Amino acid sequence: ARGFFTSFSFVLGAITSMASGYLGMKVAVYSNVRTTISAQKPGWTACFNTAFRAGAVMGFALCGLGIFMLYATMLAFRVHYPAPEQWVYLTECLTGYGLGGSSIAMFGRVGGGIYTKAADVGADLVG
């Protein structure tokens, strides 16, 4: 049962990481547009405040999403491990959540590099 819970936690962490990446990029694009529009006004205060607030909203929202999903997973697993003596098994099952989120983030980072290198090689072959 612990293996199933750990693998479920891994998948849930991966899904949360993908959702966080999608939401983060969406908020970043919209906030960059708003910052650019406010940068056209005289002075730098309006554009700085827009960028700072958008970054704060994005940071709090994404961290809140991750903590909420981890807490919900813990509550769901606690039905299977109700006794305090079994909480060691509970935390062992929850370690998959962090591993799932980290692996998606790592592959997203490495994958971007690979595609960039492939585009460079393609451009060298063509031109």
C-alpha positions, 0 to 999 in steps of 0.5 A, a space after each residue: 500500500 505504501 508503494 501505491 501511495 508514494 507513486 500517487 503522491 509522485 503523480 500528484 506532485 508532478 501535476 501540481 508542478 505542471 499546473 504551477 508552471 503553466 499558471 506562473 507563465 500565464 501570470 508572468 506574461 500578463 504582468 509583463 504586458 501591464 508593466 510595459 503599459 505602465 512604463 509608458 507613463 512618466 516616472 518609474 514608480 507605476 511600472 515598478 509597483 506593477 511588476 513588484 505586485 505581480 511578482 508577489 501575487 505569483 509567488 504567494 499563489 504558487 507557493 500556496 498551491 503547492 502547500 495546499 495540495 501537499 496538505 490535502 494529500 496528507 489529509 487523504 493519506 491520514 485516513 489510511 494511517 490514522 495512528 500517530 505511530 504510523 505517521 512515519 509511513 505517512 511521511 514516507 508516502 509524502 516524499 513522492 510529492 516533492 520528488 514528482 514536482 522536482 522531476 518535472 521542474 528538472 525535465 522542463 529545465 533540461 528539455 528547454 536546453 535540448 530543444 534550444 541546442 537542436 534549433 541551433 544545430 538545425 540553423 547551422 545545417 540550413 544556413 
